[in-house]
């Protein structure tokens, strides 16, 4: 046996976190056990329980295996797995806000809503997929624009999707919303059918209200906070607060985390997600790549995550960026006119296909096949991070190239692993358990 080349190791006082990038497993063991394994990874001298966990999670692998071939095999299985369906559904291209940094400027040129007839076609498409391929795991993201502007169809969709849940089929439904309109009584009556709601706040009132304003130019902070307090009374599932960060609001985001505790909203929020402000769709098309990301911004966002964890908030595995959903045959986005795109980033550009009236997909753009068939060979041979990146985001990459994240992972992966474990597994760390 040998230790996998795709392991990352992080020391935590007298323990070691081992993260395997193929299995995505996190194992916590003592330094003494780790030193034994590192110096001589023979299964005969490792505790049986530990050995079983290490082998099951690909941390220890057979010495004769070529791990690049194993990775390609696993990625190809995932790409062509018909038992999993992951789709984004846009309910409208319109939004009731006029955020200063909105990246969806391509959609602002349109004025389209998902009609009831088109929703019925989307729903028939989902049902046909479930029956034809005996799908067991479904992930559906309801988004826009602002999806709650199309409230009647959104509520219909929530009810219809919920009706597909069975003992055999797990359905995870998420709503991405700006949070200004979720106080609708009918929506609230079915809202617990939604597994996760993501709402964006960019800091406390004075800063947020300069960045995320309505069409009349008025701030939205108070409306969103009041709706969060309403959710606290009726909603029992996950609420993720998204913060879009740049130089103008770093300190205000820290103040926001303190504010949630003051307003007794801390217990409602099951996680925080902090990201860069990205270029607009038009600028990415113009420049052929994302241009706003910076090392300084990466450092400041990590600082915000450190502050959030210190205050007791949970965080997601934001350090896993790939493989992109566009690589999977059962991963795509659908717009209001039934057009199909490899991922939401391409929305309202030239579509790759569409759903016909029978609920079947017809592909018309070779980009669909190019993205699915692509193998980042240079990454495979030169980068240990390829299992959690796989060439990076296709939408933000420079045309004809990959968006390389190697430098980012070299600088930040260990820190983010430590933050994630501290935020989500502190009780296990204290018990010295495997997590």
N, C-alpha and C positions, 0 to 999 in steps of 0.2 A: 504494500500500500504506500501511497504518497499523499502529501498535502496538496490540495488543488492549487493550480496557478491562479485561480479566480477567487482566492480567499483574500480578505482584508482583515488585519488584526489591529485591535485598539486596546490599549492597557487602561484598566480602571482600578486604581489602587492595587489590591492584591488579586485582581481578576483580569481576565482577558475576554473581550468580545471578539468572536469570529463571525464574519459576515461572508457568506458564499454568494457570488453574484449570479450563478446559474440557478440555484434553488431559491435564492432570496432569503435563506434561513439565517437567523441570528442565534448563535449559541454562546452562552456565558459559562466559562469554566475557570477554575483556579489557575493561578500562574504556575503552580507546581505541576498540575496535569498538562498544561500547555507546553511547558519545557520538556516534559517527557515525550510528548507527541512530536514536537518540533525536532528534537535531537534524534529520535528513533521511532518513526511512525509505524512500528510493527503492531499488529492488532493483538498479539499475545501478551503484551505488557501494558495494555490500556484497559481500564475498568470497563466491564462489559456494557453497562448502561451508556457510558460515554461513547464507546466505540460504535454502538448501534446508532446513536444519534448522529455521530460524525459521518458515518457511511450513508445513512438514509438521506442526509441533507447535502451530500456531494462535497463535504469538507475533506474527507478522506476518500481517495479514489484509487482504483486499480492502477498499479504502476505501468501496466502495458497499454493503457488507454491514451489515445491522442485526444486531449480535451477540446481542441478546436473542432474536431470531427463530432464529438459529443454535443458541443454547443450548436453546431449547424443542424444536427439531427433534431435537437430539442426545439430550435427556432422553426424549422420546417414543419414539425408536428403542430406547433402553435399556430403558424400561419394558416395551415389547412385544416385546423380543427373545426369540424362542422357542429360540434356539441356546444359551442360557445357563441353567443351573439352579443356584439357590443356596438350600439348605435347612438348617435346624437340626432335629435329631431328638433328642427327650428320651427317655432310656431308663428314667428313674424320677423321680418327684417327690420321692423320699426322699434324705436325705443322712446320712452317718455323722458329720458334724461339727455343732457348734452354735455357729457364729461369732456374735460379739457384735453384728455389724452387718448380718447377712444380709438382702438385699432381697427374697428369695424367700419371704416369709412366707405368701403365698397358697398355695404348694405344700405347706407344712408341715401344712396341714389335710387333705391327701389322703395316700393310701398306695397309689400305683399304680406298676406296673412294666410296661414294654413286653413283652408276651407274644410267644412264638415265632410264634403265628398272626398277631398284629398286625404283627410285623416282616415276615413274608412278604407281607402286604398292602402295607406301605410299600415293600418291595423291588420288588414287581410294579408299583407306581405309578411308581417311578423308572425301571424298565426300559421301561415303556410310554411315558413321557415321552421317553426317549432315542430310541426307535424312531420314534414318531409325528412328532417334530419334528427328528429328525436332530441332536440336541444334541451340540455339540462341546466344551463347557466346563462342568464340574460342580464345584461347591463344596459339601461336606457337612460340617457341624459336629456332632459327637457330644457331647451334653452332658446335664445334668439340672438339679436334683438332683446327685447324684454318679453318673455313668454306670457306674463300675466296680462299684457295688453290684449291677448286673444283668450280671454278668461273662459268663455263657454267651451271652446274646443279643448283648452288645457284641462278643464275639469272632466270633460268627456274622456280624454286620453288617460287621465289618472285612473278613472273608474275602469276603463276597458283593459288597460295594462294590468291593473290589480286582479281582474277576473281571470287572468292567465296563470296565476300562481297555483301550483299544485304541490303535492308531496315530492313529485319527481322533478319539477322545474322550479329553480330558484330565480327570482326576479329582483334585481336591485334597481330601484328607480331614484334618480337624483334630479333636483330642480336647481338650475342656476338662475338667480334673480337679483335685481337690485334692491328688492325688499320693500319697495314703496307701496305696492298694491296687494300685498298678501293678506290684508285684513278683510278680504271678501268672505262673507259668512258661508257661502256654499263651498268655496275652496277650503276653508278651515274645517268644514265638516268631513272632508275626505283627506285632509292633509297628512294624517298618520299612515296613509297608504304609500306615502313617499318616504323612502329610507333616509335620504339626506337632502338638506337644503343648504345651498351656498349663497351667502349674502355678502356684499362688498361694503366695507367702510374704510376710508383712507386716513383715519385719524380722528381726533376729537372735533367738535363742532366747527371751530373757527377755520381749521384747515380743510376738513372734509367739504364744507359748504362753499369753498372756493373752487374745488375740483369736480365735484359731482353735483351738478345743478340740474333743475328741471328745464323744460323748454322755455319757461319764462325767466330763467336765470336765477331762480330762488333755490336756496340750499335745501338739502334732503335729509340732513342728519337727524333732526327731531322725529320726522316721520318714520325713518327706519328704526330708530331706537324704540319708539312706541310700539312698532310692529313686532320687534324682538320681545318686548315685555308681554305682548299678546300671545306670541308663540310659547313663551314660558308657561302660560296657563294651560295650553291645549296640546302642545306638540311633544311627543315622547321619544322621537328619534334623533338623528345627528344633525347638528347645526354647525357648519363650518363658516368662519368669518375669513373672508379674503381681503387682503390689503395689498394694493398696488403701490409700490414704493419707488421714490426717486429722491433727489436731494432736498426737495421742498417739504417732505412730510415724514422723514425718518423719526424725529423726536416725537411728533404728534402720534405716531403709531404706538410708541411706548406708552404715551399718556392714555391712549385708547384702552390698552390692556389694563391699566390701573382703573380707568373709568368703569369698565365692565364689573369690576369687583365692587366699586362704590355703589353701583346701581343694581346689585344682586343679579347680574346677568352671567356671572362666571359659570355657574352650574349648568346653564342652558347650552353654553358653547362647548362642543365636544372636540374642537380642534381649530387651529389657526393655520392659514396658508398665506405666505408672504411671497410676492413675486415682483419682478421688474415691471416697469412700464415699458411696453414694447412699441416698436414702430407701427404705424398704420399699415393696413393691407396695401394701400396705394404706394407708400414709401418702400415697402419690402419689394413690391413688383418693380418699382423704379430703380432701386439700388441692387436688386437681385439677391439681397440677403438682409438679415436683421442687423441694424447698425447702432442701437442704443445701449447694448449690454457693455459692461465695463468691469474691470477687476475691482475698482473702488466700490461699485454698486454691489458686487458679490460679497465683499467684506461687510458692508453695511447691512445687507439683508441677513447675513449670518449673525451679526450683532443683534438684530431684532429677534431672530429665533432664540438666541441665547437668553435674551431678556424675557421672552414669552415662557420659555421652559422654567426659568428661575421663578416666575410668577405662578407656576403650576399648570400652565396650559399644555395640552397634548398637541403633537405635530404629526404630520403624515410622513410617509417615506418619500419626501420630495427629492431625495438623492437618486432615485431610480427614474430615469428619463426615457427608457426604451425597453424593448423595441417599440417603435411607433405603431399606433393602432392601424395606420394606413398599410402596414405590411400584411395584415391579416385579411383573408377573403371575407370574413364575417365581421369586419370592423369598418364602419363608414358613417358619414353624416348625410342627412336628408334635409333639403330645404323645403320651403312652402309649396314649390311647384313640382315636387317629387324628383328633383335632380339629385344625383348621387355624387359624393366627393370622398376621396380617400380619408380626409380628416377635416375637422371644422375650420382649420386655417385656410383651406382652399375655397371656402364657401363664397358663392357668387362670382367666382372666376369661371373659366370654362369647365363645365361639369364633366365627370368621367362616365356618367351613365344616367339612367332614370328608371323609375318604377312605372311599369305600364298599368293599364286599367285592371289587369288580372292579378296585379301584385307581384309580378316578376321583374327582375332587374335586367336591363339591357345595357351593356357597356359600349360606349362610343368613342372613348378617348384612351389611347394607348398608355397614357400616364398611369392608369390603374394597374396594368400588367407590369409596367416598368418598375413601379414602387414595390409591388409584391415580390417580383422576381429578383430584386436587387440584393446582392451580397457584398458587404463592405470588406473586400478581401484585404485591403491595406490595414484596416483596423484589426482584423482577425490575427494577422501575423505580428502586429506591432503594439497592441494595446491590451492590457489586462482588464480594462473596464468595458470591453465590448459587450458583455452580456447585459449590462444595465444602460447601454447607450445605443449600440448597434448602428453607428453612423449618425446619430443625433436626429433632430427634427428636420424632416424633409422640406417643410414649408419655410422655415427660417434660414435654411442653408443657402450658401452662394450657389447660383445656378451651375449644375454639373458637378458640384462638389458635396462633401459632407460637412455638417456643422460639428467640428471636433470639440469634445468636452474634456479631453485628456488633461489639459492644464488645470481646469476647474477641479476635477476629481483629485489630482495630485495635491492641490492646495486645501481642499475642503472635505473630502469624503470622510476621513477619520473623525473630524469634528462633528459632522452631521450624524454619523453613526452614534457617537457618544451622546449627542443631544437627543436623538430619537429614543435611545434606551433609557436615558434619565427621565424623559418625559412620559414614557409609556410602561416602563418595567422596573421602576424604582423599588417596588416591594420585592420583586424577585432578586434584584441585586442585593438587597439587604438580607435575603434568605439564602444567598449563594446557590440559586437554582439554575437549571438550564431553562432558557427562554426561547 
